[in-house]
Each structure stands twice: as C-alpha cells, then as structure tokens.
Amino acid sequence: MTLSQLLITGSLLLAAAVGICLYQLLPWIVCRCNSQLRKLNQPGCLSAFRYENNAKTQHAGDWLKRYRHKVRHAGYRSHAAVRLCLFLQYIFPVLLAVCVWLGGAKVIQSGALALLLCTLVGSMLQRRVRQNRKAFARSLFRIYRFLNMQISSGIPVSDALKGLHEAVGDPQVQPVFVRFSALYEMTLNFSWAYAVVDESFAGRDSSLLAAQITQALRSGIAGKGMQRLESLYFTRAFALLQQESRNIRAQLTWVVAAGLVPCIVLFLYPILYGALQAVQSIFG
C-alpha cells in the first residue's frame, strides 16, 4: 500500500465523516440562520423543524430505533442480532470495498460491490419481514376462532388469553405468543404483554387484534365483530395458501425445465452431430 493510497483513503473517510456531521447538524444550522426560528428560542424548535418540516434529517438514534424494529420484525429479537445485521449490511460492505480498492480494483467496482452486499442483506431482511407478516396473517383466523370459542363457552377472557399460544401452530408465530401468554399470566397487564406481539408483527392486523381483545376484556363477551373477523381472516388465509401453492408450482416448473434442458441437449447433440457429418460428407 503506497503513501498516495493511504492519503486518498484518509481523505475519503474524513470527507464521509464531515458529510455525516453536516447532515446531522443541518436542522440546527437552519434554525440558527433563520431569524424567525432563532427568535423562538425554544427547546422544541429543533425537533419540530426536524420531524415536521424535514423528515429526512432525523436523528441517528431514531434511525437506529427504526432499524432495530425492522430486524425484530424479521424475527431476530436479540441485541446481538441487531448489531450483527447492522455490521453485515453497512459496515462490512464498506470495509470490503476499501480492501478491494486497495488491492487494485477500480473505485466504481468497489462501490458496486459494497452496494450489492448492502442491497442483498437488506432484501433478505425485507423478505423475512414479509414471511413473518404472512405467517401472522395465516394464524389470525385460528386466534380469533380460539378466542371466540373460549369466550362463548363461558371461559373468562383472561383465562383464554393465558392459553392463546395453544391456538397458534406456526413455528414463526407461536414463540411470540408463548411469551405473550407468559407475561400476561405473570402481570395481568394486557398492554404491557401485548407489546411483545406488537414489536414482532406491527401493523393494522396487530392493532385490530389488540382492539378486539381490549374490547372483550372490558365487556366480557366476544361480540359479533370477532366472528366476522374470524371468517374474514379465514378467507384471507385460504387466499394466501392458494397464492403460495401457485408460486410453488411455478418454481417446480422452472426447476423441471432447467433439469430437462441439459438432458435434451445431451440427447440431441449426437443426432445433430451425425446429421451434420452426413451433410458434409455428401456435399463435401
């Protein structure tokens, strides 16, 4: 590694650090340069400007919080998993790109490699998030059916919630509801226990389930809304099952086609080669 390469690498890292600092200080700079914002002189000025007027300049802590939620929605709930995903998606591609560039590759090639690795890890996380959401959507009709049957048969809502994990058989969803049932049995605080489910499957379906359970806890009955949601999510789960079956059939078709192409080539090659030799012997 020559001195010029070291200087260029240090300059690039310094420029990146300065750019990140300026990006984070941009709301403060604008507040200081604008006389109207400076006259306010309120602690909430910076946050109001940052979150309401320019959502792209949010604090790094908020970005890390959103990334932590994304990793947890993908099914990785430990702090070590969050740090590992962060390293694999952002830090490792940059380090590898710098090493490849110092090895003699072009800057464009190194940057393309880093971008490819970052995109690959991000797409894998997003795929895991979609899989978990589909698994949760497939399990919702079982949850509503279990609650409806238990409450309608006279069992208290709190006792039904303690055994809610028995209604879920999906390996991606059941561990979350096991934790929910355990926390609810220990604390009898639904909001605090349901945070485990909400942080893993955040969305409209999770919010709707929380609202239905809260209403059942207050009234003591299941209600017609839970019955309608049971039939609705059963139809949705059946549609998801049909879609997955079509996707599996399409994938199997492509696999069979990819396996038959070499066999067809090996079978036709001697015939075509013999025909070509015969034509050459006749007209040669």
C-alpha positions as CSV (number, residue, x, y, z in Angstrom):
1,M,0.0,0.0,0.0
2,T,1.6,3.3,-1.2
3,L,1.5,6.6,0.6
4,S,-0.8,8.1,-2.1
5,Q,-3.4,5.3,-1.5
6,L,-3.2,5.9,2.3
7,L,-3.8,9.7,1.7
8,I,-6.7,9.1,-0.6
9,T,-8.3,6.6,1.8
10,G,-7.9,9.0,4.7
11,S,-9.3,11.9,2.7
12,L,-12.4,9.8,1.7
13,L,-13.0,8.7,5.3
14,L,-12.6,12.3,6.5
15,A,-14.9,13.6,3.8
16,A,-17.5,11.0,4.8
17,A,-17.3,11.9,8.5
18,V,-17.6,15.6,7.7
19,G,-20.6,15.0,5.4
20,I,-22.4,12.9,8.1
21,C,-21.8,15.6,10.7
22,L,-23.1,18.3,8.4
23,Y,-26.1,16.2,7.6
24,Q,-26.9,15.8,11.3
25,L,-26.3,19.4,12.1
26,L,-28.4,20.7,9.1
27,P,-31.5,21.4,11.2
28,W,-29.5,23.3,13.8
29,I,-27.8,25.4,11.1
30,V,-31.1,26.3,9.5
31,C,-32.6,27.2,12.9
32,R,-29.6,29.5,13.6
33,C,-29.6,31.1,10.2
34,N,-33.3,31.8,10.1
35,S,-34.3,34.8,12.1
36,Q,-37.8,33.7,12.8
37,L,-36.7,30.3,14.1
38,R,-33.9,31.9,16.1
39,K,-36.4,34.3,17.8
40,L,-38.5,31.3,19.0
41,N,-35.5,30.1,21.2
42,Q,-37.5,27.1,22.3
43,P,-36.1,23.6,23.0
44,G,-38.8,22.1,20.7
45,C,-37.8,24.3,17.8
46,L,-35.2,21.9,16.5
47,S,-37.3,18.8,17.0
48,A,-40.4,20.4,15.4
49,F,-38.4,21.5,12.4
50,R,-36.6,18.2,12.1
51,Y,-39.7,15.9,12.3
52,E,-42.4,18.0,10.8
53,N,-40.7,20.1,8.2
54,N,-37.9,17.9,7.1
55,A,-38.4,14.2,7.9
56,K,-35.2,13.3,6.0
57,T,-33.0,14.9,8.7
58,Q,-34.0,12.7,11.6
59,H,-31.5,12.0,14.4
60,A,-29.3,8.9,14.1
61,G,-30.8,7.5,17.3
62,D,-34.3,7.4,15.6
63,W,-32.8,5.7,12.5
64,L,-31.2,3.1,14.7
65,K,-34.5,2.6,16.5
66,R,-36.3,2.1,13.2
67,Y,-33.6,-0.4,12.1
68,R,-33.9,-2.3,15.4
69,H,-37.7,-2.6,14.8
70,K,-37.1,-3.8,11.3
71,V,-34.7,-6.5,12.5
72,R,-37.1,-7.6,15.2
73,H,-40.0,-7.7,12.6
74,A,-37.7,-10.1,10.6
75,G,-37.7,-12.4,13.6
76,Y,-34.3,-11.5,15.2
77,R,-35.0,-10.2,18.7
78,S,-31.7,-10.2,20.5
79,H,-29.4,-7.1,20.7
80,A,-26.5,-9.2,19.2
81,A,-28.6,-10.0,16.2
82,V,-29.3,-6.3,15.6
83,R,-25.6,-5.4,15.8
84,L,-24.7,-8.3,13.5
85,C,-27.3,-7.2,10.9
86,L,-26.1,-3.6,11.1
87,F,-22.5,-4.7,10.7
88,L,-23.3,-7.0,7.7
89,Q,-25.4,-4.5,5.9
90,Y,-23.4,-1.3,6.3
91,I,-20.0,-1.7,7.9
92,F,-18.8,-4.9,6.3
93,P,-19.5,-3.8,2.7
94,V,-17.6,-0.6,3.2
95,L,-14.6,-2.4,4.7
96,L,-14.6,-5.0,2.0
97,A,-14.9,-2.3,-0.7
98,V,-11.9,-0.4,0.7
99,C,-9.9,-3.7,0.9
100,V,-10.8,-4.5,-2.7
101,W,-9.9,-1.0,-3.8
102,L,-6.6,-1.1,-2.1
103,G,-6.0,-4.4,-3.8
104,G,-6.0,-2.7,-7.2
105,A,-9.7,-2.7,-8.2
106,K,-11.4,0.5,-9.5
107,V,-13.4,2.7,-7.3
108,I,-16.6,2.0,-9.3
109,Q,-16.1,-1.7,-8.9
110,S,-15.5,-1.4,-5.2
111,G,-18.5,0.8,-4.8
112,A,-20.7,-1.6,-6.8
113,L,-19.6,-4.5,-4.6
114,A,-20.4,-2.6,-1.4
115,L,-23.8,-1.5,-2.8
116,L,-24.5,-5.1,-3.9
117,L,-23.8,-6.6,-0.5
118,C,-25.8,-3.8,1.3
119,T,-28.8,-4.4,-1.0
120,L,-28.5,-8.2,-0.6
121,V,-28.6,-8.1,3.2
122,G,-31.5,-5.5,3.1
123,S,-33.5,-7.6,0.7
124,M,-33.0,-10.7,2.9
125,L,-34.3,-8.8,5.9
126,Q,-37.2,-7.5,4.0
127,R,-38.0,-11.0,2.8
128,R,-38.0,-12.3,6.3
129,V,-40.4,-9.4,7.4
130,R,-42.8,-10.4,4.6
131,Q,-42.6,-14.0,5.6
132,N,-43.4,-13.2,9.2
133,R,-46.3,-11.0,8.3
134,K,-47.8,-13.7,6.1
135,A,-47.3,-16.3,8.8
136,F,-49.1,-14.0,11.3
137,A,-51.9,-13.3,8.8
138,R,-52.4,-17.1,8.3
139,S,-52.6,-17.6,12.1
140,L,-55.1,-14.8,12.8
141,F,-58.2,-16.8,12.0
142,R,-57.1,-19.5,14.4
143,I,-56.6,-16.9,17.1
144,Y,-60.0,-15.3,16.6
145,R,-61.6,-18.8,16.4
146,F,-59.9,-19.8,19.7
147,L,-60.9,-16.6,21.5
148,N,-64.5,-16.8,20.1
149,M,-65.0,-20.4,21.2
150,Q,-63.4,-20.0,24.6
151,I,-65.3,-16.8,25.5
152,S,-68.6,-18.0,24.1
153,S,-68.3,-21.2,26.1
154,G,-68.2,-19.2,29.4
155,I,-64.4,-19.1,30.0
156,P,-63.1,-15.7,31.2
157,V,-61.2,-13.6,28.7
158,S,-58.1,-13.5,31.0
159,D,-58.0,-17.3,31.1
160,A,-58.5,-17.6,27.4
161,L,-55.5,-15.2,26.8
162,K,-53.3,-17.3,29.1
163,G,-53.8,-20.3,26.7
164,L,-53.8,-18.3,23.5
165,H,-50.5,-19.8,22.4
166,E,-52.1,-23.2,22.0
167,A,-54.2,-21.9,19.1
168,V,-51.1,-21.0,17.1
169,G,-49.2,-23.8,15.4
170,D,-46.9,-21.7,13.1
171,P,-43.2,-22.0,14.2
172,Q,-42.6,-18.3,13.5
173,V,-45.6,-17.0,15.4
174,Q,-46.0,-19.5,18.3
175,P,-42.9,-18.4,20.3
176,V,-44.1,-14.8,20.3
177,F,-47.5,-15.8,21.7
178,V,-45.8,-18.1,24.2
179,R,-44.0,-15.1,25.6
180,F,-47.2,-13.1,25.5
181,S,-49.2,-15.7,27.4
182,A,-46.4,-16.0,30.0
183,L,-46.1,-12.2,30.5
184,Y,-49.9,-11.8,30.7
185,E,-50.1,-14.6,33.3
186,M,-47.5,-13.0,35.4
187,T,-48.6,-9.4,35.2
188,L,-52.3,-9.5,34.1
189,N,-51.4,-6.3,32.1
190,F,-52.6,-6.8,28.6
191,S,-51.0,-3.6,27.2
192,W,-47.6,-4.5,28.5
193,A,-47.8,-8.1,27.5
194,Y,-49.1,-7.4,24.0
195,A,-46.1,-5.2,23.3
196,V,-44.2,-8.4,22.6
197,V,-46.6,-9.2,19.8
198,D,-46.7,-5.7,18.5
199,E,-43.0,-5.4,18.2
200,S,-42.8,-8.6,16.2
201,F,-45.9,-8.1,13.9
202,A,-46.6,-4.4,13.9
203,G,-49.3,-3.3,11.6
204,R,-53.0,-3.0,11.1
205,D,-53.7,-6.6,11.8
206,S,-51.9,-6.5,15.1
207,S,-53.6,-3.2,16.1
208,L,-57.0,-4.7,15.2
209,L,-56.4,-7.8,17.2
210,A,-55.3,-5.7,20.2
211,A,-58.5,-3.6,19.9
212,Q,-60.7,-6.7,19.8
213,I,-59.1,-8.3,22.8
214,T,-59.3,-5.0,24.7
215,Q,-63.0,-4.7,24.0
216,A,-63.5,-8.3,25.0
217,L,-61.7,-7.7,28.3
218,R,-63.9,-4.7,29.0
219,S,-67.2,-6.3,28.0
220,G,-66.5,-9.9,28.9
221,I,-68.1,-11.2,25.6
222,A,-66.6,-12.0,22.2
223,G,-69.1,-9.9,20.2
224,K,-70.1,-10.2,16.5
225,G,-67.0,-8.3,15.4
226,M,-64.7,-11.2,16.4
227,Q,-66.9,-13.6,14.5
228,R,-66.8,-11.5,11.3
229,L,-63.0,-11.1,11.6
230,E,-62.7,-14.9,12.0
231,S,-64.4,-15.5,8.7
232,L,-62.6,-12.7,7.1
233,Y,-59.2,-13.9,8.1
234,F,-60.1,-17.5,7.2
235,T,-60.8,-16.3,3.6
236,R,-57.6,-14.3,3.6
237,A,-55.5,-17.3,4.9
238,F,-57.1,-19.5,2.2
239,A,-56.2,-17.0,-0.5
240,L,-52.6,-16.8,0.8
241,L,-52.4,-20.6,0.8
242,Q,-53.6,-20.7,-2.9
243,Q,-51.1,-18.0,-3.8
244,E,-48.2,-19.9,-2.2
245,S,-49.4,-23.1,-4.0
246,R,-49.2,-21.3,-7.3
247,N,-45.8,-19.9,-6.5
248,I,-44.5,-23.4,-5.6
249,R,-45.9,-24.9,-8.8
250,A,-44.2,-22.1,-10.9
251,Q,-40.9,-22.7,-9.1
252,L,-41.2,-26.5,-9.7
253,T,-41.9,-25.9,-13.3
254,W,-38.8,-23.8,-13.7
255,V,-36.7,-26.4,-11.8
256,V,-38.0,-29.2,-14.0
257,A,-37.4,-27.2,-17.2
258,A,-33.8,-26.4,-16.0
259,G,-33.2,-30.1,-15.4
260,L,-34.6,-31.2,-18.7
261,V,-32.6,-28.8,-20.9
262,P,-29.3,-30.5,-20.3
263,C,-30.9,-33.9,-20.9
264,I,-32.4,-32.7,-24.2
265,V,-29.1,-31.2,-25.3
266,L,-27.2,-34.4,-24.4
267,F,-29.8,-36.5,-26.3
268,L,-30.0,-34.3,-29.4
269,Y,-26.3,-33.5,-29.7
270,P,-25.2,-36.9,-31.2
271,I,-28.1,-36.9,-33.6
272,L,-27.4,-33.4,-34.8
273,Y,-23.7,-34.0,-35.0
274,G,-24.2,-37.2,-37.1
275,A,-26.6,-35.4,-39.4
276,L,-24.1,-32.6,-39.8
277,Q,-21.3,-35.0,-40.6
278,A,-23.5,-36.8,-43.2
279,V,-24.3,-33.5,-44.9
280,Q,-20.7,-32.6,-45.0
281,S,-19.7,-36.0,-46.5
282,I,-22.4,-35.6,-49.2
283,F,-21.7,-32.0,-50.2
284,G,-18.0,-32.0,-49.3
